[in-house]
Amino acid sequence: MTDCGCEKAKAELEEFVRNELAHCDADDIREHIENCVECSGEATVAKVLTEAVQRACRETAPEELRSQVLESIREVQTH
């Protein structure tokens, strides 16, 4: 494999972190990240943020809060 370079690694970092790249592209970016301190740091941040967002999306609001929000939406829609 050849080093894909910082530009490509940064451009495709989000897809890489979410495992959305073709195998060969992911391998190129993985190799680059392993050998580039700057991109490795960015990949770590992207992974942590992606995992935090995924966890937050699995949480549900308490029923009382959901009811209040839905009631507020209904009020706005009727005015």
VEXLUM-239596 format. One record per residue: residue in one letter; x, y, z of N, C-alpha, C in turn. Coordinates in steps of 0.2 Angstrom, whole numbers, plus 2048, in hexadecimal, padded with zeros to 3 digits. Layout:
BEGIN
aXYZXYZXYZ
...
***
This chain:
BEGIN
m8047FA800800800800804806800
t80280C7FD8058127FE801817802
d80581B80580282080A7FD825806
c7F78258087F28298057F3830806
g7F683280B7F783980C7F283C811
c7F48428147F08458197E9847816
e7EA84A8107E484D80D7DE84880C
k7E08428097DB83D8087D983A80F
a7DD8398147DC83681A7D783B81E
k7D884181E7D48468217CD84781E
a7CD8478177C78478137C2841814
e7C583B8167C18358177C183381E
l7C38378227C48358297BD83382C
e7B883782B7B183582E7AE82E82C
e7AF82D8257AD8278237B1821825
f7B78228267BC81D8297BA81B830
v7B98208347B781F83B7B081B83B
r7AC81D8377A58198377A5813833
n7AB8118317AC80B82D7A780B826
e7A78108237A381181D7A8811816
l7AE8108177B28108117B380880E
a7B58088087B78028057BD7FF808
h7BE7F98097C37F680C7CA7F980A
c7CB7F98047D27FC8027D3803804
d7CE8078037CF80E8067D080E80D
a7CC80A8117CD80A8187D480881A
d7D78038177DD8018187E3806817
d7E280A8117E68108107E6815815
i7E08178177DF81C81D7E2819823
r7E18138257E381082B7EB81082B
e7EE80E8267F580E8257F8815826
h7F581A8237F78218247F682482B
i7F182282E7F08248357F582183A
e7F781B8387FC81883C80281B83C
n80481F83780A82283580A829836
c80582C83780483483780183683E
v80683984280483C8487FE840848
e7FE8458437F884A8437F2846841
c7F284283C7EB83F83A7E983A83F
s7EE8378437EC8328487E883684E
g7EB83C84F7E78408547E0841852
e7E084484C7D98458497D483F849
a7D78398477D38338477D183284E
t7D58328537D383185A7CD83685C
v7CE83C85B7C884185C7C283F859
a7C283D8527BC83C84E7B9835851
k7BD8318537BA82A8567B782C85C
v7BA8308617B78318677B0835866
l7B083A8627AA83E8607A583985D
t7A68358587A283185579E82C85A
e7A282985F7A082586479B828868
a79D82F86A79983386F79283486C
v79283686578C838862787831861
q78B82C86078782585F784824866
r78782486B78482387277E828873
a77F82E87277A83387377483286F
c77582F86976F82D86576B827867
r76E82386B76A81D86E76681F874
e76882587776482787D75D82A87C
t75982988075282C87F750830884
a74C83588374A83A88874583788C
p74583A893740838897739839895
e73483589672E83589472B83C895
e72C83F89B72984689D72C84B898
l73284B89773585089273284F88B
r73284988972F84788272884A881
s72484988771D84C88771D853886
q72285788A72285E88A724861883
v72985D88072B86087A72685F874
l72285987471D85887071785D871
e71685E87771086387871286A875
s71986C87671B87287471B87386C
i71C86D86971C86D86271586E85F
r71086A86370986B861707872861
e70987586770787C868709881862
v70F88086071288485B70F882854
q70D87C85370A87A84D70387D84C
t6FF87E8526F88808526F8888851
h6FD88B8526FD8938526FF89584B
***
